[in-house]
Amino acid sequence: MSHANARDLAIYVANHWEDSQISGYQGPVGCEPVDIVPPLETLETILSCCFQASLMREEDRAVRFRLILRQPDCFTGKDGPPKGLYRLLFSEPRPFDEYELQRLSPAVDFYRSMIGVSLEPSKRLCIWGVVHTGPRWVQNAYGGKVIAPALPSSLVVYVTDPGRLTVYKGNRNVATLNSGMVVPPSHEVLDSTWLPASFARVRSRLWRLHRAAKESASRPWADLEPGIVKAIAQQVIRRIISSVRNSRHGGTILVVPPEIVDHVFDENSYLSIEYRVTDKVARKRFETLVLDLMNNLAEVYGQKAGTGKTIGWKEYVASGAESLALCDEAIFDLAQFFADLASVDGAVVFSEGFELLGFGAMISGGLKGTRTVAKALDIEGNERQLVYSGSFGARHRSAFRFCSAVHDAIAIVISQDRIVRLVKWKEEIVTYWEGVSNSIMEFY
């Protein structure tokens, strides 16, 4: 089998550059947007040097960095994080090669800065300085409502692991070179239709409680978009997963259907929960916080009530209201707390709506195993490939057994090597989805 290299990645990027459209960046006056892909020879040189640098070490540290191909006069030294980009211009350009990238990588923190690269009129590449972005750009992975500075639609390269490069057009993923393969950006299972449908009862309950609160309010409340609860839940899932991945311990999250909630606290054939949560008020804290957020959002934008405008995630992110900031902090602090529980051996168990039932749960070894599972090739699981389950570790195999026995259950398995898989019974077979999130958290 032949392996893809930097040239293969360069060819793929050149052929798919126009597929990614971005907007939102406002550079200095006179700086025209650079939407065109660099010449193939230049692209290959950049990616080849990045690949070689990724294989190096700097004082026993892995070489990890981000770089952007953009003229320095398209940034300023005045703006800066958290809302802008800050340029640090070297007095003399530095040569662009893998050795200079290696030397610079410790000073240009992956989460906060990028190496600035430009193509001179002589067609020579050089490193002109550093672009300080701040860490807000990772918030899409971790969850939250902060707004990151926009990036220009230029070539951006992430070097994250040995032999792993990801190419972006601004903030849009174009392709990744990983394990000798060029991998296009994948759609995310969180955006499927079947997964949100699994939590339809929770959303219906929240909307019923919200409408009751709205009707009893002394002042008009704004109307909320139907998708606001789904958006919040997605952000919480990302926060939990990314936190567990960063722990390097791995973990399993089980979401069990309501009909077996009462059974899991007694002796049963499914699982044994070491640390049980029986206080129903405490168990439902997540739903309580989401309802508080919905109510606060509708109240904050109450002056827009009656205008026909509905309020959703965009307005939530843009709002500077203290009450919403407190709701946001409480929800994502709870998500971090849930992730911490996964550090104990065993699964963290929820009912629908992130109702916490307990943690340290061991899935029964007496459940019937399954020799074959299906790998979903699309977010809906309509296209699948059969896989031998014995090729997976114990954590995955136990999740397969559980979902084979409890068909309405959902398992999220995070392995120690940071691979994330979602497991669900679908159409007579246990099915798993890889890449539960294709966001930046995949790099940690």
N, C-alpha and C positions, 0 to 999 in steps of 0.2 A: 504493500500500500504506500502510495506517495503522500507526502505531507505538504500542506500549503505553507508558503513562506511570505516574506514581506512584499514581494512582487505580486503574488496572487491577491493579497489584501489590497494593494494599490490599484490593481485592475478592477477589482470589485467596487472599490470606493469611487473610482472614476466613472464607472458605468451606472452607479446608483446615487450619485451626488444630487442630482436634480429631484430625486424622490422625496427629499427632506426640505421642507419650507419652514422657515422660522421668521419671527418678527419681534419687535419690542426693543431692540438695541438702538440707542441714540448716541452716536459718537460725536466728537468735536465738529464744529462747523467746518465744512470743506473736506471732510473725510467721507468718501463715498463708500457705500456698502460693498463688501467683497463676497459675492455669492458664487463666483465661478470656482470650479475645482482647480487646484494647482496642476501644472503640466505633469504628465505621468512620470517623467524622469525625476522631477523634484519630489513628487509624492513618494516614489519608491525610495529615494535617498533618505527622506525623513523617517519613513517607517523602518527601513533597514537599520539606521543608526539607533532608533528607539528599541528595536528588537535586540540588537547587540548589547545595548546598555542594560536592558532588563535582565540579562544573564550575568551581569557583573555584581559586585558587592563593594560598598564603600565603608571601610573600617568595620567590616563584618555586619553591615546593615544592608538590607535589601534595597535595591535601587527602584524607587517608585516616584513618579512625578506626572504632572500634566504639562502640556505645552500648547501654545497657540501660534499659528502662522498668521501674523498681522503686522503691518507697519507700525512702529512706535508712535507716530504722530496721530494715530487713530485712538490713542488713549491720552489721558491727561495726568498730571501730577497733582491735581487739585481734588478730584473726587476720590472716594474710597469707600470701603465697607462701613456699615452694613448695606447701604443702598447703591453704592457705585463701585467702580473698578479703579484701582490706583496703580499708576505706572512708576516703576523704578528704572530709570535709564542709566545704563553703564556709560562711563566716559569714553570707552572704546569698545566696539563690538568684539565678541568672542567667536572663535571658530565653532562651527556646528559640526560636532562629531560625537561618537559615543563616549569618549573620555571626558569631554566637557560636560555632557549630560550627567555622567557618573559623579563628577566633582560637585556639580551644582545641586544634585538631588537632596542632600541633607538640609540645605538652606532654604529650599523651595518646598515647603510642606505641602504634601499632596492635597490636604483638605482646605488649604488657605491660599495657595498661590499657583501661578503657572509660569513656565519659562517662555519668554517672548522671543519668537523667531521671525526673521524676515528674509525675503528673497531679494537680493540686490540687483540693480540693473545689469550687472555682469553675470547674472544667473547663479551667483554664489550665495549659499545660505549662511546666515550668521545669527548668533544669539545676541540680542541687543539689550536685554534686561529681564525684568520680572514684572508680572501683572498680579497684584494682590487682589484676590476676589473675596476673601473672607469665607467662613464655613457655611453660610446660609444655603448654598447650592445643594448640600446633602439633605436638606430638610424634606425633600420630596420622598426620600427613602425612609427617613425616620418618622415621618408624620409631623404635622403641625401646620400653623397658619402663617409663618413668616414668608416674606417675599424676597427671593434672591435677585441680585442684580442680573440683568439680561446680558447675554453674551452676543457678540457679533456673529454673523453667519460665516465664520471662517473655519479653516481646518483646526480641529482640536484633537489631540491624541492623549489618551490615558495609558500610562505604563503602570500596571498594577501587580503583576507577578512575573516570574521568569517565563519568557515566551508568550506573555499575554498582553496584547494591545487592543484598545478599543478606539475607534475613530468616530468622532462626532463632527457634525456641522453645527457649530454653535453648541446648543444644548440638546440637539437631536442625534440619537444614535444612528450610525450608518452601518457599521459592521464591527465584529470582533475577531481577532486571530487568537485562537486558544486551542492548545493540544494539537497543533498542526492542522486545524480546520478553520475556514472562514465561516463565521456564524452570523447570519443576518439578525437584526433585532426581532424578537418574538413578541407576539401579543400576550397579554397577561391574563392568567386565569381569573384574576379578581374582576376582570371586565367581562366575564362570560355572562350568559343569561341564567344558567342553571344554579350558579353559586348564590347570587342574590335571592333567587327564588326560594332557596332553602331557608331563608330568614324572613320570609314574607309575613309570618305571624307576628314576629317581633316588631317589624315596621308598622304593621296595622295597629298593634297595641299602643305603640308610641304616638302615632298620629291621633288615635282616639283620645288619649290623655292630653295631648297638646291642644286639640280642638276644644276640649272641656275647659282647659285653663284659659284659652283665648276668649271663650264666650263669657267667662266670669271676670275678665280683666276690666279695670276701671277706665283704661284708655285704649284706643284702637291699636291693634297689633298688625304688622305686615303679614302678607301671605308668604309662605315658604315654598320653595321648589320641591317637588316630590323626591328628587334625588339627593337631598341634603343628608339624610340618615345613611344612605349607602356610601356617600363620600366620606363621612366621618368614620364609619366602620372600616372602610378600606385603609384609611390613615392609621387607625389603631392596629390593624393586622400588620401593616408594614412596620410599625414601631415595635411590636412584640417580636416579630421575626428577626428584624435587624438586631435587636438587643440580644436575643438568644444566639444569633450567629456570631456576634462580636465577643460573646463570652467564651467561645472556643470549646464549650462543654457539650453543645448539642442539646436536644430535648425533643419531646413529643407533646403536642397539644391535641386533645380530643374534644370534639363537640358532639355531645350525645343528644338524641332526640328526647323530647319532653316525656314520652311514654315510659322511658326506663329510668328517669331521674330518681324516683323513689326507691327503685330496686338497687341502685348502685351503693346506697348506704347500708344495705343488708348484705348478707352472704349471697353471692350470685356467681354465675358461671362466666361472667364477662371480665370483671376486673376487681381488684382490691385497692381501695383508696387509703393510704396510710394516714394522711392528714385531711380530715373531712371538715367541711364548712357547713354547719347546720343552721346558722343564723340567716334567715331568709332576707332580712333587710340588707345585711352585709353582702350576701351573695348577689344581690341585684344592684350593687352600687353603679356599675357601668350604665345600665339603663337609666338610673336616676340622673346621672351626670349628663347623658345625651339629651334627656328630656329638659333638663335645666338649660342646656345650650340652646335647644330649639326655642324654648320660651324666651330666653334672653335675646336671641337673634331677632325674633319677631317683635319684641318690645323695643329694642334699640332702633329698628327701622320702622317703627310704628307710624312716623310722620308720612311714610310713603303708602300707608294703607289707603285703599280706595283708588289708587292711581292705575291699577291693573298690572303693576310691576311686581313680580315675585322675587323673593330674596333667596339666594342660594350660596353655594360654596365661594363663589367669587366675592360676594359682599362680605361673607364671614372672614375671608382672608384679609380683605382690605380694611375692615373695621378696626379702629383704635380704641373701642370702648373697653373700659377696665373690666366690666362684668364678663364680657366675652373672653378677654385675656385670662381671667381667672378660671372660667369654664374649660378653656383650652388646656391650661396648665394642669388642672385637676384630671382631665381625661387622659392626657398622655403620661402623667405621673402614675396613674393607675395602670396604664399599659406597661410601663417599665416595671412596676411591682409584679404584674403577672409574669413578665419575662424572667424576673429574678426567681420566681417559684420553680421555674424549669431547671434551675441549677441542682435541685435535689433529684436524685435518681428516681425515675418513674415519670409518668405523664401528668401534665396539668389538665384537669377535666372541667369542662364548661358544659352547661346546657345552652340552648339557643339564646342569643342576645348577650353572650359573654357573662352569663350567670355562673359564678365560680362555685363549683361543687367540692373541689379539693385538689390536692397535689400529692406527688409521690405515689401515683397509682401504678400498680403492676397489672398488665394485661395477662389474663389467665393462659397458662401454657396448655391447658386442656382444650382450648378452642381448636377446632379443626383448621389445619393449615391449608394453604392453596399452592399448588405446584406452579401454576402459571398466573401471571398478572398481565394487565394491559397497560402499555405506555401511551398516553394520549398525545397525538400529533397536532392537535389544534385545541383551542381553549374550550370548545364545547365537548370535546371527547368523541366527536363523530368519526374521526379517523384515528385508528389505534394500531399498535404493534404488540404482539404477544412477546412476553419476556419471562425467562425462568426466574422464579422468586428466590431460589437458592443463591443467586448471585448477589443478594443484598445482605446487609448486616442484620443483627438481632433486633435492633430498634425498628427497622423497616418491616421485618417479617412479622413482628408482633402487631404492628399497625395493620398489616394486610389481614392477619387473622381476625382482628377486631372488626374491621370494616366488612369482612366476609360474613361475620356473625350478626352484626348490627348494620343493616343496609342503609339506614338513614343517617348513620354517623359520618363525621368528617374528621380526618386526621391530618395534621400538619407535622411533618417529620423534618427536623433540622439535624443533620449529621455533624460530627465533630470537624469534618473537613468543609463545613459551611454549605453543603448542598441542601437545598430546600425542595421538598416534594409534598404535594397535597394528594391525599388518598381518599377515594370514595367508591362505593359500589355503584356501578353503572351498567345497565343492560346485561345482567347475568354474569358479571365478572368484576373483580377488584381492579380499579383503574387508578393510575397515578399521573399527576401532571408535574413536570419539572419546571424550574424557573418560576416559582410562585410569584416572584417579582423580578422584572427585568430592569429594575432601577439600579442606581449607583451602589446600593447595598450589596450587590453581587460582587463588588470588588473587595469587600472587607474580609 
